[in-house]
Amino acid sequence: MKSLIMLMLFTSLTMASGDAGHGQLHLTTTWVGILSFIVFVIGYYFIATEDKYHINKAKPALLTGTGIFMLIGLYIAFTGDKAMGEHLHLEINHLIVEIAGIFFFLFVAMTYIEAMIDRGVFSALRYNLVSKGYDYKKLFWVTGFLAFFISPIADNLTTALILSTVLITIDKTNKAFIVPSAVNIVVAANAGGAWSPFGDITTLMVWVAGKGQFMDFLHLFPAAFIGWIVTAYLLSRFIPAGNPPSTDGEEKVEILEGGKVIMGLFGLTIFLAVMSHNVLHLPAMWGMMFGLAILKMYVYKINRSASDTQINAFSWIAKIENDTLLFFFGILAAVGGLHFLGFLEYFTALYTQFGATAVNIGVGFLSAVIDNVPVMSAVLKSSPDMGVHAHAQWMLVTLTAGVGGSLISFGSAAGVGVMGKLHGIYTFASHMKLAWTVLVGYIISVSIWYVQFMILGFGA
């Protein structure tokens, strides 16, 4: 279904498009353009139907992204166009730098998350929540607040997976509690990720692309928070009364040696990334890699001390989600290929025809259906004219791409992760029964943005 919608989208864009921008190649109607687009649609079909064919989405994404540029290379070799070959060389070098910045940033963040998992940080969090004796409604609110405030640092997917595990631990049989709570966690994780450059891959992409400074994203906090609170309030009305089964007898979980220091080093690493990007004129990933070096030196210190603890930092790296990293590589390369061929010029036609605000709000709905990563990549690559309020519009599309993924269960990485963790409980159908609450929150978030940025001018 997603691939069909993608096909319809590009077809409508092609029909609506006028002249493309200056300096952009126009290969959309050549054999390489048509074949590349077919490869993209087929690849995206297998990405969207990952569960049906039991194929990891990184495989079709990587094949699609690299395959499109191989076709472009063949086209240039057949035509012998040296100028186009030089253009391809410059374009792909720029794309490699762009992807590497995101790739290594996530690489370090994932390593730190695995380190904290290994040291029992999140296990201790789960135990403390379960052992408090809270009733269902209080657990609903606590897990929601944790999701909203952890995701800006740990990313929305990791946060959603951790807290959905907590839900199962609390009461694995009470669907009346688990389903609304799962929706709440997904919405909170995505909303929390929208106001931090580290909370979602889309916000990271916007930050790395230089469309906003670090502090600019914090201005999205009111819209993200109030929108989530409204959705959470509506969802809380479906939470049953009473308390979950007792956890008496469960062994207490403590954070292992080095865990608290690693938490502090993760905070330092995030600070170094911000300083690298904003002050030192270095990529954000450079600060992250420096933070990884500090982590490794700390592990060396622990292993050389008199303590019995021995840690293998490379085991954390081995456990990171390499398939996720390769998926991002493939999908960003694929969108980069479509940009080189001229397809994304059609995307800019929408901004000209309907205006930035309308299109950016629509991006949220499109993100829910297609996935926010390729949609945001397309927006950034096409670099449309956002008008006189360009900064406010970039903040809007950051908000809508992040929050909009919650409208449908598979619209975000957080939603897909929770569907896998709560298999058979949190499903597309169970989510859609409560999706109206998410839509209300989405409308509230956009309304808050409009009042804050366009009327009051705060953060614009």
DODO-985059 format. One record per residue (C-alpha): x, z, y. Coordinates in steps of 0.05 Angstrom, whole numbers. Layout:
% residues N
<atom x="X" z="Z" y="Y"/>
...
***
This chain:
% residues 460
<atom x="0" z="0" y="0"/>
<atom x="56" z="18" y="49"/>
<atom x="91" z="-49" y="38"/>
<atom x="25" z="-86" y="50"/>
<atom x="15" z="-48" y="115"/>
<atom x="87" z="-64" y="135"/>
<atom x="74" z="-138" y="121"/>
<atom x="10" z="-137" y="162"/>
<atom x="46" z="-101" y="219"/>
<atom x="101" z="-152" y="224"/>
<atom x="52" z="-210" y="218"/>
<atom x="10" z="-183" y="276"/>
<atom x="73" z="-171" y="317"/>
<atom x="95" z="-242" y="305"/>
<atom x="28" z="-269" y="328"/>
<atom x="29" z="-224" y="390"/>
<atom x="100" z="-238" y="410"/>
<atom x="122" z="-281" y="468"/>
<atom x="193" z="-300" y="485"/>
<atom x="247" z="-255" y="458"/>
<atom x="300" z="-222" y="500"/>
<atom x="362" z="-257" y="524"/>
<atom x="424" z="-256" y="479"/>
<atom x="384" z="-243" y="415"/>
<atom x="389" z="-289" y="356"/>
<atom x="325" z="-323" y="333"/>
<atom x="330" z="-332" y="258"/>
<atom x="262" z="-306" y="238"/>
<atom x="235" z="-375" y="219"/>
<atom x="298" z="-399" y="182"/>
<atom x="306" z="-392" y="107"/>
<atom x="351" z="-331" y="116"/>
<atom x="300" z="-297" y="161"/>
<atom x="241" z="-311" y="115"/>
<atom x="280" z="-292" y="52"/>
<atom x="307" z="-228" y="85"/>
<atom x="238" z="-207" y="105"/>
<atom x="212" z="-218" y="34"/>
<atom x="270" z="-176" y="8"/>
<atom x="252" z="-121" y="58"/>
<atom x="178" z="-121" y="37"/>
<atom x="195" z="-120" y="-37"/>
<atom x="247" z="-66" y="-27"/>
<atom x="199" z="-24" y="14"/>
<atom x="145" z="-32" y="-39"/>
<atom x="191" z="1" y="-91"/>
<atom x="211" z="55" y="-41"/>
<atom x="137" z="71" y="-28"/>
<atom x="119" z="71" y="-103"/>
<atom x="177" z="114" y="-125"/>
<atom x="133" z="158" y="-168"/>
<atom x="98" z="99" y="-202"/>
<atom x="161" z="64" y="-225"/>
<atom x="205" z="126" y="-232"/>
<atom x="260" z="95" y="-191"/>
<atom x="297" z="136" y="-140"/>
<atom x="282" z="108" y="-71"/>
<atom x="356" z="106" y="-53"/>
<atom x="366" z="48" y="-102"/>
<atom x="318" z="-3" y="-73"/>
<atom x="336" z="20" y="-2"/>
<atom x="410" z="9" y="-14"/>
<atom x="398" z="-58" y="-48"/>
<atom x="353" z="-80" y="9"/>
<atom x="399" z="-59" y="65"/>
<atom x="462" z="-88" y="36"/>
<atom x="427" z="-149" y="8"/>
<atom x="399" z="-171" y="75"/>
<atom x="468" z="-173" y="106"/>
<atom x="496" z="-210" y="45"/>
<atom x="443" z="-263" y="57"/>
<atom x="461" z="-266" y="130"/>
<atom x="534" z="-274" y="112"/>
<atom x="517" z="-332" y="64"/>
<atom x="476" z="-366" y="119"/>
<atom x="533" z="-363" y="168"/>
<atom x="582" z="-387" y="115"/>
<atom x="537" z="-447" y="99"/>
<atom x="526" z="-465" y="173"/>
<atom x="599" z="-454" y="193"/>
<atom x="577" z="-424" y="259"/>
<atom x="639" z="-385" y="282"/>
<atom x="605" z="-356" y="343"/>
<atom x="549" z="-327" y="300"/>
<atom x="602" z="-301" y="252"/>
<atom x="636" z="-263" y="309"/>
<atom x="569" z="-236" y="331"/>
<atom x="555" z="-211" y="260"/>
<atom x="624" z="-178" y="258"/>
<atom x="611" z="-140" y="322"/>
<atom x="539" z="-122" y="303"/>
<atom x="557" z="-95" y="234"/>
<atom x="616" z="-55" y="261"/>
<atom x="569" z="-23" y="311"/>
<atom x="519" z="-10" y="256"/>
<atom x="572" z="23" y="212"/>
<atom x="591" z="71" y="268"/>
<atom x="518" z="87" y="280"/>
<atom x="503" z="101" y="207"/>
<atom x="568" z="140" y="197"/>
<atom x="550" z="187" y="254"/>
<atom x="483" z="205" y="221"/>
<atom x="512" z="203" y="150"/>
<atom x="568" z="253" y="162"/>
<atom x="525" z="298" y="205"/>
<atom x="475" z="306" y="148"/>
<atom x="532" z="311" y="98"/>
<atom x="558" z="374" y="132"/>
<atom x="489" z="404" y="145"/>
<atom x="471" z="395" y="71"/>
<atom x="536" z="426" y="49"/>
<atom x="522" z="488" y="91"/>
<atom x="451" z="492" y="62"/>
<atom x="479" z="489" y="-9"/>
<atom x="530" z="543" y="9"/>
<atom x="475" z="589" y="34"/>
<atom x="433" z="575" y="-28"/>
<atom x="494" z="592" y="-71"/>
<atom x="505" z="657" y="-33"/>
<atom x="432" z="678" y="-44"/>
<atom x="410" z="673" y="29"/>
<atom x="344" z="639" y="14"/>
<atom x="332" z="678" y="-50"/>
<atom x="337" z="742" y="-10"/>
<atom x="288" z="713" y="41"/>
<atom x="238" z="697" y="-15"/>
<atom x="244" z="766" y="-46"/>
<atom x="234" z="801" y="21"/>
<atom x="170" z="761" y="34"/>
<atom x="141" z="771" y="-35"/>
<atom x="157" z="846" y="-39"/>
<atom x="124" z="864" y="28"/>
<atom x="55" z="870" y="-1"/>
<atom x="23" z="824" y="51"/>
<atom x="-47" z="797" y="40"/>
<atom x="-60" z="722" y="35"/>
<atom x="-74" z="711" y="109"/>
<atom x="-12" z="748" y="132"/>
<atom x="31" z="708" y="82"/>
<atom x="-1" z="644" y="108"/>
<atom x="21" z="661" y="179"/>
<atom x="90" z="688" y="161"/>
<atom x="109" z="626" y="120"/>
<atom x="83" z="581" y="175"/>
<atom x="124" z="616" y="229"/>
<atom x="185" z="615" y="185"/>
<atom x="176" z="540" y="173"/>
<atom x="169" z="526" y="247"/>
<atom x="231" z="565" y="267"/>
<atom x="277" z="551" y="208"/>
<atom x="267" z="475" y="208"/>
<atom x="301" z="464" y="275"/>
<atom x="365" z="489" y="243"/>
<atom x="359" z="476" y="168"/>
<atom x="318" z="410" y="174"/>
<atom x="245" z="401" y="156"/>
<atom x="255" z="379" y="84"/>
<atom x="299" z="438" y="63"/>
<atom x="253" z="486" y="99"/>
<atom x="190" z="458" y="66"/>
<atom x="222" z="461" y="-4"/>
<atom x="245" z="533" y="4"/>
<atom x="178" z="559" y="30"/>
<atom x="136" z="519" y="-19"/>
<atom x="177" z="554" y="-73"/>
<atom x="157" z="619" y="-41"/>
<atom x="84" z="599" y="-46"/>
<atom x="89" z="587" y="-121"/>
<atom x="123" z="655" y="-129"/>
<atom x="68" z="690" y="-91"/>
<atom x="10" z="663" y="-133"/>
<atom x="16" z="599" y="-172"/>
<atom x="-58" z="597" y="-194"/>
<atom x="-96" z="608" y="-129"/>
<atom x="-106" z="537" y="-101"/>
<atom x="-151" z="563" y="-46"/>
<atom x="-89" z="597" y="-18"/>
<atom x="-34" z="549" y="-38"/>
<atom x="-64" z="483" y="-12"/>
<atom x="-79" z="504" y="60"/>
<atom x="-13" z="542" y="61"/>
<atom x="25" z="481" y="37"/>
<atom x="-7" z="438" y="91"/>
<atom x="12" z="491" y="141"/>
<atom x="84" z="491" y="119"/>
<atom x="89" z="415" y="122"/>
<atom x="59" z="413" y="192"/>
<atom x="101" z="472" y="217"/>
<atom x="166" z="443" y="188"/>
<atom x="154" z="375" y="220"/>
<atom x="132" z="405" y="286"/>
<atom x="191" z="451" y="287"/>
<atom x="238" z="394" y="272"/>
<atom x="210" z="353" y="330"/>
<atom x="239" z="398" y="385"/>
<atom x="310" z="402" y="356"/>
<atom x="362" z="347" y="347"/>
<atom x="376" z="376" y="278"/>
<atom x="305" z="388" y="254"/>
<atom x="288" z="318" y="232"/>
<atom x="327" z="254" y="219"/>
<atom x="286" z="219" y="274"/>
<atom x="305" z="269" y="327"/>
<atom x="377" z="265" y="305"/>
<atom x="374" z="189" y="311"/>
<atom x="346" z="194" y="382"/>
<atom x="399" z="245" y="403"/>
<atom x="457" z="206" y="373"/>
<atom x="431" z="143" y="407"/>
<atom x="437" z="179" y="474"/>
<atom x="363" z="175" y="492"/>
<atom x="363" z="249" y="509"/>
<atom x="410" z="308" y="518"/>
<atom x="408" z="369" y="473"/>
<atom x="367" z="411" y="522"/>
<atom x="318" z="354" y="533"/>
<atom x="289" z="362" y="463"/>
<atom x="276" z="436" y="476"/>
<atom x="225" z="414" y="528"/>
<atom x="182" z="390" y="470"/>
<atom x="174" z="461" y="445"/>
<atom x="107" z="475" y="480"/>
<atom x="74" z="411" y="454"/>
<atom x="101" z="421" y="383"/>
<atom x="86" z="495" y="380"/>
<atom x="16" z="494" y="410"/>
<atom x="-4" z="434" y="367"/>
<atom x="19" z="470" y="304"/>
<atom x="-15" z="536" y="324"/>
<atom x="-82" z="500" y="333"/>
<atom x="-75" z="467" y="265"/>
<atom x="-53" z="533" y="233"/>
<atom x="-113" z="569" y="262"/>
<atom x="-161" z="518" y="234"/>
<atom x="-126" z="521" y="166"/>
<atom x="-127" z="597" y="166"/>
<atom x="-203" z="596" y="162"/>
<atom x="-197" z="567" y="92"/>
<atom x="-150" z="622" y="67"/>
<atom x="-185" z="671" y="20"/>
<atom x="-186" z="746" y="31"/>
<atom x="-149" z="794" y="-14"/>
<atom x="-78" z="806" y="-38"/>
<atom x="-35" z="766" y="-87"/>
<atom x="-14" z="796" y="-154"/>
<atom x="36" z="853" y="-149"/>
<atom x="110" z="839" y="-156"/>
<atom x="129" z="909" y="-180"/>
<atom x="188" z="909" y="-226"/>
<atom x="221" z="847" y="-197"/>
<atom x="296" z="858" y="-187"/>
<atom x="317" z="862" y="-114"/>
<atom x="357" z="803" y="-89"/>
<atom x="416" z="814" y="-43"/>
<atom x="458" z="763" y="-4"/>
<atom x="524" z="754" y="-40"/>
<atom x="593" z="763" y="-10"/>
<atom x="607" z="714" y="46"/>
<atom x="534" z="693" y="55"/>
<atom x="524" z="726" y="123"/>
<atom x="589" z="699" y="150"/>
<atom x="571" z="629" y="126"/>
<atom x="505" z="635" y="164"/>
<atom x="545" z="651" y="226"/>
<atom x="593" z="593" y="214"/>
<atom x="533" z="546" y="207"/>
<atom x="510" z="568" y="276"/>
<atom x="581" z="558" y="303"/>
<atom x="582" z="488" y="272"/>
<atom x="517" z="469" y="306"/>
<atom x="547" z="494" y="372"/>
<atom x="609" z="453" y="360"/>
<atom x="567" z="391" y="347"/>
<atom x="530" z="401" y="413"/>
<atom x="595" z="412" y="451"/>
<atom x="626" z="351" y="419"/>
<atom x="568" z="307" y="440"/>
<atom x="555" z="335" y="510"/>
<atom x="624" z="359" y="534"/>
<atom x="682" z="332" y="494"/>
<atom x="659" z="259" y="493"/>
<atom x="663" z="259" y="417"/>
<atom x="608" z="242" y="366"/>
<atom x="565" z="301" y="344"/>
<atom x="589" z="290" y="273"/>
<atom x="660" z="305" y="295"/>
<atom x="641" z="376" y="313"/>
<atom x="603" z="381" y="247"/>
<atom x="664" z="358" y="207"/>
<atom x="707" z="408" y="245"/>
<atom x="657" z="462" y="225"/>
<atom x="662" z="439" y="153"/>
<atom x="738" z="448" y="157"/>
<atom x="727" z="519" y="183"/>
<atom x="680" z="534" y="125"/>
<atom x="732" z="510" y="75"/>
<atom x="785" z="553" y="107"/>
<atom x="739" z="613" y="102"/>
<atom x="727" z="600" y="29"/>
<atom x="802" z="596" y="19"/>
<atom x="808" z="664" y="52"/>
<atom x="756" z="695" y="6"/>
<atom x="789" z="666" y="-56"/>
<atom x="858" z="692" y="-34"/>
<atom x="832" z="762" y="-19"/>
<atom x="831" z="821" y="-67"/>
<atom x="757" z="809" y="-80"/>
<atom x="735" z="786" y="-149"/>
<atom x="692" z="732" y="-117"/>
<atom x="717" z="661" y="-129"/>
<atom x="681" z="604" y="-95"/>
<atom x="689" z="529" y="-105"/>
<atom x="668" z="496" y="-40"/>
<atom x="670" z="428" y="-72"/>
<atom x="614" z="450" y="-119"/>
<atom x="569" z="455" y="-57"/>
<atom x="587" z="384" y="-37"/>
<atom x="572" z="361" y="-108"/>
<atom x="501" z="390" y="-103"/>
<atom x="481" z="357" y="-37"/>
<atom x="427" z="304" y="-40"/>
<atom x="470" z="242" y="-42"/>
<atom x="409" z="200" y="-59"/>
<atom x="379" z="221" y="9"/>
<atom x="443" z="201" y="45"/>
<atom x="444" z="134" y="10"/>
<atom x="371" z="123" y="25"/>
<atom x="384" z="133" y="99"/>
<atom x="444" z="86" y="95"/>
<atom x="402" z="32" y="61"/>
<atom x="340" z="37" y="106"/>
<atom x="381" z="38" y="170"/>
<atom x="421" z="-22" y="146"/>
<atom x="357" z="-59" y="129"/>
<atom x="328" z="-47" y="198"/>
<atom x="394" z="-67" y="228"/>
<atom x="391" z="-132" y="189"/>
<atom x="321" z="-147" y="215"/>
<atom x="345" z="-132" y="285"/>
<atom x="403" z="-181" y="277"/>
<atom x="354" z="-235" y="253"/>
<atom x="309" z="-224" y="313"/>
<atom x="248" z="-191" y="280"/>
<atom x="250" z="-129" y="324"/>
<atom x="239" z="-171" y="386"/>
<atom x="167" z="-176" y="362"/>
<atom x="163" z="-100" y="364"/>
<atom x="179" z="-99" y="438"/>
<atom x="120" z="-145" y="451"/>
<atom x="73" z="-87" y="435"/>
<atom x="103" z="-45" y="491"/>
<atom x="94" z="-103" y="540"/>
<atom x="23" z="-116" y="518"/>
<atom x="-5" z="-46" y="509"/>
<atom x="42" z="0" y="549"/>
<atom x="92" z="52" y="526"/>
<atom x="45" z="111" y="521"/>
<atom x="-6" z="77" y="477"/>
<atom x="47" z="48" y="431"/>
<atom x="86" z="112" y="425"/>
<atom x="23" z="150" y="406"/>
<atom x="10" z="96" y="355"/>
<atom x="80" z="106" y="327"/>
<atom x="57" z="174" y="302"/>
<atom x="1" z="144" y="261"/>
<atom x="47" z="89" y="236"/>
<atom x="99" z="141" y="216"/>
<atom x="47" z="176" y="172"/>
<atom x="34" z="111" y="133"/>
<atom x="102" z="79" y="131"/>
<atom x="152" z="136" y="141"/>
<atom x="182" z="158" y="206"/>
<atom x="255" z="138" y="192"/>
<atom x="247" z="62" y="191"/>
<atom x="195" z="65" y="246"/>
<atom x="241" z="105" y="292"/>
<atom x="300" z="61" y="273"/>
<atom x="259" z="0" y="293"/>
<atom x="241" z="31" y="360"/>
<atom x="314" z="48" y="375"/>
<atom x="340" z="-19" y="352"/>
<atom x="289" z="-59" y="392"/>
<atom x="303" z="-13" y="452"/>
<atom x="238" z="-32" y="488"/>
<atom x="226" z="-24" y="562"/>
<atom x="194" z="45" y="568"/>
<atom x="177" z="36" y="642"/>
<atom x="191" z="81" y="701"/>
<atom x="181" z="144" y="659"/>
<atom x="231" z="122" y="605"/>
<atom x="258" z="192" y="591"/>
<atom x="188" z="222" y="583"/>
<atom x="168" z="164" y="537"/>
<atom x="229" z="174" y="492"/>
<atom x="210" z="247" y="486"/>
<atom x="139" z="226" y="469"/>
<atom x="160" z="179" y="413"/>
<atom x="206" z="233" y="386"/>
<atom x="147" z="281" y="384"/>
<atom x="97" z="232" y="354"/>
<atom x="145" z="205" y="301"/>
<atom x="161" z="276" y="279"/>
<atom x="92" z="308" y="282"/>
<atom x="54" z="245" y="261"/>
<atom x="85" z="246" y="192"/>
<atom x="41" z="307" y="176"/>
<atom x="-23" z="267" y="181"/>
<atom x="-15" z="242" y="110"/>
<atom x="18" z="280" y="53"/>
<atom x="71" z="226" y="39"/>
<atom x="83" z="211" y="113"/>
<atom x="145" z="255" y="118"/>
<atom x="203" z="278" y="75"/>
<atom x="175" z="349" y="80"/>
<atom x="107" z="327" y="53"/>
<atom x="137" z="287" y="-4"/>
<atom x="182" z="346" y="-22"/>
<atom x="124" z="395" y="-24"/>
<atom x="83" z="346" y="-66"/>
<atom x="139" z="346" y="-117"/>
<atom x="148" z="421" y="-116"/>
<atom x="72" z="435" y="-121"/>
<atom x="58" z="378" y="-169"/>
<atom x="-16" z="372" y="-185"/>
<atom x="-35" z="425" y="-133"/>
<atom x="-14" z="396" y="-66"/>
<atom x="-35" z="323" y="-72"/>
<atom x="-55" z="265" y="-28"/>
<atom x="-129" z="281" y="-40"/>
<atom x="-122" z="356" y="-27"/>
<atom x="-84" z="342" y="37"/>
<atom x="-134" z="291" y="63"/>
<atom x="-191" z="342" y="57"/>
<atom x="-155" z="383" y="110"/>
<atom x="-123" z="325" y="148"/>
<atom x="-173" z="332" y="205"/>
<atom x="-140" z="398" y="224"/>
<atom x="-73" z="361" y="230"/>
<atom x="-105" z="307" y="272"/>
<atom x="-133" z="358" y="321"/>
<atom x="-64" z="389" y="328"/>
<atom x="-33" z="320" y="338"/>
<atom x="-82" z="305" y="395"/>
<atom x="-67" z="373" y="426"/>
<atom x="8" z="360" y="422"/>
<atom x="2" z="293" y="457"/>
<atom x="-43" z="323" y="509"/>
<atom x="7" z="379" y="523"/>
<atom x="62" z="327" y="530"/>
<atom x="20" z="288" y="580"/>
<atom x="5" z="348" y="624"/>
<atom x="76" z="374" y="620"/>
<atom x="115" z="309" y="630"/>
<atom x="68" z="261" y="667"/>
<atom x="27" z="309" y="711"/>
<atom x="72" z="369" y="723"/>
<atom x="137" z="330" y="715"/>
<atom x="169" z="388" y="677"/>
<atom x="224" z="362" y="631"/>
<atom x="214" z="289" y="653"/>
***
